[in-house]
């Protein structure tokens, strides 16, 4: 690759041809302010805060999009640059409500950070509120148009990364704003609740539907037996909310912190991830052997389920009938766990700690009450769980490690890797291979389905049957795969789809920011935990074996179908158009 050399603020730097000025400046530790730029997205040059002066050019150029040239001399600090940035920032602030202490993004807001970086202490323009009312129509996502700074990150994410396009620009000129089609509530259009827009938003214009108040209320109620489950990906990310490096594993510290909050029992969603593998693996083998609908599409990601219900309902027969691990856990908590411990299920309050905003929507689905009660009562994102700990002075890094409670806290390495894209596939193949061949895999780490690539493929030999599998993450990649399946151009037995880039480690409820580098570090932590587990195959989980013996009977049997399986429905683009 051809390299070029330029000068930025008097410092020489050599970079590959095609590098932007912003990236070149980063290489020599020059921090150029920016708001609309995000490393996951193509530059749109909307905020004008990253402008720089180039010798010989009469115009300021946006460093996020302007490419370096040989011999170029760049000034990021001139009076012209400083005044232009100041003007641009003050214009943004003149349309933004300055109620920082009331905002969910207080102290980790990019607008705050840039204002501090530029030393903004006064605004020369009168405040004018942006058009739009607070939108609370979604079970997962809240929109506050008054805080929007028109960076367009949410629009790009929804359109380019997720191929959903539930939001876009409306109006013209000074009165342009971000809105849903025809101004409907976000809960009334084809939003899949993935929360990736929240992750990209630099301010508090988008945030999760907060469940912390309802969880505190339950914890303060002496008549409630409040239990909690933690998703696989949370252990590799929640430490970031307390200043720890990305990818810090805090599994047992997290357990200790949740006990300090007052939960009666701290359980692991990994337990029902192992259970999901048994149920889904059995379903896969049944479809292969009995001529069922193939490929089997996984059903663990609720954002993905929303996506197929909205955009590919004709492919719903391919989707596994298994509930997600979160919902399986809730159903068992209010049946199996309640019976074993002599607790009236109406008194059990089941809380989930999830890396996902769509889990909030999923918990409220009318189908999710096979126990006779709502399976899961409240869902906290990784961020919300950290906020609750901070509210009562719990500092996660300082805690002494504690183990999960039995029996719903016993799990395997196969369950842990559910947090990564490809993890469900790898866990399933570890089990299905041994169930069919009656012998162990030579290497249980199936690396063909690992990595952050958008679409991956693998093939595994089951006593002569070549099982073809595919894995995708991010819904734009899912769309590519589904189009091929619908057209009869792709022939697989098993397909794993995760709504979010990287899978759950990149979920919409995870600590902000999330980038490709941060996803990679979280994924490495998940695989590290898997390698350190005594048991690494779901079917070898002794607590799951006991569950079948004591309560469920056989995999995919009557009791299992009653509690652990469900169905999904065709949805239209607009809720009020549904039959």
PECOR-V461663 format. One record per residue. N is the residue number from 1. NEAR is the number of other ideal C-beta (glycine too) atoms within 10 Angstrom. Layout:
n->N near->NEAR
n->N near->NEAR
This chain:
n->1 near->5
n->2 near->7
n->3 near->10
n->4 near->18
n->5 near->12
n->6 near->20
n->7 near->14
n->8 near->23
n->9 near->15
n->10 near->9
n->11 near->14
n->12 near->9
n->13 near->20
n->14 near->12
n->15 near->19
n->16 near->12
n->17 near->12
n->18 near->11
n->19 near->18
n->20 near->19
n->21 near->29
n->22 near->22
n->23 near->17
n->24 near->24
n->25 near->23
n->26 near->15
n->27 near->13
n->28 near->12
n->29 near->7
n->30 near->19
n->31 near->10
n->32 near->25
n->33 near->20
n->34 near->22
n->35 near->24
n->36 near->23
n->37 near->25
n->38 near->24
n->39 near->10
n->40 near->20
n->41 near->17
n->42 near->10
n->43 near->18
n->44 near->17
n->45 near->17
n->46 near->16
n->47 near->27
n->48 near->18
n->49 near->25
n->50 near->28
n->51 near->24
n->52 near->26
n->53 near->20
n->54 near->18
n->55 near->10
n->56 near->7
n->57 near->13
n->58 near->6
n->59 near->7
n->60 near->19
n->61 near->17
n->62 near->23
n->63 near->30
n->64 near->24
n->65 near->15
n->66 near->21
n->67 near->15
n->68 near->25
n->69 near->12
n->70 near->10
n->71 near->10
n->72 near->19
n->73 near->14
n->74 near->27
n->75 near->17
n->76 near->21
n->77 near->13
n->78 near->13
n->79 near->9
n->80 near->12
n->81 near->19
n->82 near->13
n->83 near->10
n->84 near->17
n->85 near->24
n->86 near->15
n->87 near->13
n->88 near->19
n->89 near->23
n->90 near->16
n->91 near->16
n->92 near->22
n->93 near->20
n->94 near->14
n->95 near->18
n->96 near->22
n->97 near->15
n->98 near->11
n->99 near->11
n->100 near->16
n->101 near->7
n->102 near->8
n->103 near->19
n->104 near->19
n->105 near->20
n->106 near->12
n->107 near->9
n->108 near->13
n->109 near->19
n->110 near->22
n->111 near->24
n->112 near->17
n->113 near->14
n->114 near->21
n->115 near->21
n->116 near->9
n->117 near->14
n->118 near->16
n->119 near->8
n->120 near->16
n->121 near->6
n->122 near->6
n->123 near->16
n->124 near->10
n->125 near->12
n->126 near->6
n->127 near->11
n->128 near->10
n->129 near->10
n->130 near->19
n->131 near->16
n->132 near->18
n->133 near->11
n->134 near->11
n->135 near->20
n->136 near->14
n->137 near->18
n->138 near->22
n->139 near->18
n->140 near->30
n->141 near->26
n->142 near->20
n->143 near->29
n->144 near->21
n->145 near->17
n->146 near->17
n->147 near->24
n->148 near->23
n->149 near->24
n->150 near->18
n->151 near->27
n->152 near->22
n->153 near->27
n->154 near->23
n->155 near->20
n->156 near->20
n->157 near->25
n->158 near->22
n->159 near->16
n->160 near->14
n->161 near->22
n->162 near->26
n->163 near->16
n->164 near->25
n->165 near->15
n->166 near->24
n->167 near->22
n->168 near->14
n->169 near->12
n->170 near->16
n->171 near->11
n->172 near->7
n->173 near->5
n->174 near->7
n->175 near->10
n->176 near->13
n->177 near->15
n->178 near->25
n->179 near->20
n->180 near->22
n->181 near->15
n->182 near->9
n->183 near->13
n->184 near->18
n->185 near->15
n->186 near->21
n->187 near->20
n->188 near->18
n->189 near->22
n->190 near->19
n->191 near->29
n->192 near->29
n->193 near->27
n->194 near->35
n->195 near->30
n->196 near->28
n->197 near->27
n->198 near->27
n->199 near->27
n->200 near->24
n->201 near->25
n->202 near->24
n->203 near->22
n->204 near->23
n->205 near->26
n->206 near->29
n->207 near->22
n->208 near->24
n->209 near->20
n->210 near->16
n->211 near->19
n->212 near->17
n->213 near->9
n->214 near->14
n->215 near->25
n->216 near->15
n->217 near->13
n->218 near->19
n->219 near->18
n->220 near->10
n->221 near->12
n->222 near->6
n->223 near->9
n->224 near->16
n->225 near->21
n->226 near->22
n->227 near->24
n->228 near->27
n->229 near->30
n->230 near->27
n->231 near->28
n->232 near->27
n->233 near->32
n->234 near->30
n->235 near->28
n->236 near->31
n->237 near->34
n->238 near->28
n->239 near->24
n->240 near->24
n->241 near->20
n->242 near->19
n->243 near->10
n->244 near->17
n->245 near->10
n->246 near->21
n->247 near->21
n->248 near->20
n->249 near->19
n->250 near->23
n->251 near->22
n->252 near->15
n->253 near->24
n->254 near->26
n->255 near->24
n->256 near->18
n->257 near->25
n->258 near->25
n->259 near->16
n->260 near->15
n->261 near->19
n->262 near->14
n->263 near->22
n->264 near->16
n->265 near->20
n->266 near->23
n->267 near->28
n->268 near->27
n->269 near->29
n->270 near->33
n->271 near->27
n->272 near->30
n->273 near->31
n->274 near->31
n->275 near->29
n->276 near->30
n->277 near->29
n->278 near->26
n->279 near->23
n->280 near->29
n->281 near->27
n->282 near->19
n->283 near->19
n->284 near->24
n->285 near->20
n->286 near->14
n->287 near->18
n->288 near->18
n->289 near->10
n->290 near->7
n->291 near->8
n->292 near->14
n->293 near->12
n->294 near->17
n->295 near->20
n->296 near->27
n->297 near->26
n->298 near->24
n->299 near->24
n->300 near->26
n->301 near->29
n->302 near->26
n->303 near->29
n->304 near->25
n->305 near->27
n->306 near->25
n->307 near->26
n->308 near->24
n->309 near->18
n->310 near->18
n->311 near->19
n->312 near->19
n->313 near->14
n->314 near->11
n->315 near->15
n->316 near->16
n->317 near->10
n->318 near->20
n->319 near->21
n->320 near->20
n->321 near->16
n->322 near->27
n->323 near->27
n->324 near->29
n->325 near->27
n->326 near->27
n->327 near->29
n->328 near->25
n->329 near->30
n->330 near->30
n->331 near->25
n->332 near->24
n->333 near->27
n->334 near->29
n->335 near->22
n->336 near->19
n->337 near->21
n->338 near->19
n->339 near->12
n->340 near->12
n->341 near->11
n->342 near->6
n->343 near->16
n->344 near->10
n->345 near->16
n->346 near->12
n->347 near->13
n->348 near->23
n->349 near->25
n->350 near->29
n->351 near->26
n->352 near->30
n->353 near->27
n->354 near->32
n->355 near->31
n->356 near->33
n->357 near->34
n->358 near->30
n->359 near->31
n->360 near->28
n->361 near->25
n->362 near->28
n->363 near->26
n->364 near->16
n->365 near->19
n->366 near->7
n->367 near->13
n->368 near->20
n->369 near->16
n->370 near->19
n->371 near->20
n->372 near->11
n->373 near->19
n->374 near->17
n->375 near->28
n->376 near->27
n->377 near->23
n->378 near->21
n->379 near->30
n->380 near->26
n->381 near->32
n->382 near->28
n->383 near->26
n->384 near->24
n->385 near->27
n->386 near->24
n->387 near->15
n->388 near->20
n->389 near->21
n->390 near->13
n->391 near->11
n->392 near->11
n->393 near->7
n->394 near->18
n->395 near->12
n->396 near->22
n->397 near->11
n->398 near->10
n->399 near->18
n->400 near->7
n->401 near->11
n->402 near->17
n->403 near->13
n->404 near->22
n->405 near->18
n->406 near->11
n->407 near->18
n->408 near->26
n->409 near->19
n->410 near->21
n->411 near->26
n->412 near->28
n->413 near->25
n->414 near->29
n->415 near->32
n->416 near->30
n->417 near->32
n->418 near->30
n->419 near->33
n->420 near->31
n->421 near->32
n->422 near->28
n->423 near->30
n->424 near->31
n->425 near->24
n->426 near->26
n->427 near->30
n->428 near->26
n->429 near->25
n->430 near->26
n->431 near->23
n->432 near->23
n->433 near->23
n->434 near->18
n->435 near->15
n->436 near->18
n->437 near->14
n->438 near->8
n->439 near->9
n->440 near->11
n->441 near->15
n->442 near->6
n->443 near->7
n->444 near->17
n->445 near->14
n->446 near->20
n->447 near->12
n->448 near->16
n->449 near->23
n->450 near->20
n->451 near->16
n->452 near->19
n->453 near->12
n->454 near->17
n->455 near->16
n->456 near->21
n->457 near->15
n->458 near->20
n->459 near->11
n->460 near->21
n->461 near->11
n->462 near->17
n->463 near->9
n->464 near->6
n->465 near->11
n->466 near->9
n->467 near->20
n->468 near->16
n->469 near->25
n->470 near->23
n->471 near->29
n->472 near->25
n->473 near->30
n->474 near->28
n->475 near->29
n->476 near->16
n->477 near->22
n->478 near->27
n->479 near->17
n->480 near->16
n->481 near->21
n->482 near->23
n->483 near->12
n->484 near->15
n->485 near->20
n->486 near->13
n->487 near->8
n->488 near->7
n->489 near->8
n->490 near->17
n->491 near->11
n->492 near->20
n->493 near->21
n->494 near->27
n->495 near->25
n->496 near->27
n->497 near->29
n->498 near->32
n->499 near->31
n->500 near->32
n->501 near->27
n->502 near->25
n->503 near->32
n->504 near->33
n->505 near->33
n->506 near->30
n->507 near->32
n->508 near->32
n->509 near->32
n->510 near->32
n->511 near->22
n->512 near->19
n->513 near->16
n->514 near->26
n->515 near->15
n->516 near->12
n->517 near->11
n->518 near->22
n->519 near->25
n->520 near->16
n->521 near->17
n->522 near->29
n->523 near->26
n->524 near->16
n->525 near->26
n->526 near->25
n->527 near->20
n->528 near->13
n->529 near->19
n->530 near->23
n->531 near->10
n->532 near->12
n->533 near->16
n->534 near->7
n->535 near->16
n->536 near->19
n->537 near->21
n->538 near->26
n->539 near->19
n->540 near->16
n->541 near->24
n->542 near->11
n->543 near->16
n->544 near->25
n->545 near->13
n->546 near->12
n->547 near->22
n->548 near->16
n->549 near->9
n->550 near->12
n->551 near->16
n->552 near->24
n->553 near->13
n->554 near->11
n->555 near->21
n->556 near->20
n->557 near->14
n->558 near->10
n->559 near->14
n->560 near->22
n->561 near->15
n->562 near->13
n->563 near->22
n->564 near->27
n->565 near->19
n->566 near->21
n->567 near->8
n->568 near->18
n->569 near->13
n->570 near->13
n->571 near->18
n->572 near->14
n->573 near->14
n->574 near->14
n->575 near->14
n->576 near->7
n->577 near->9
n->578 near->10
n->579 near->5
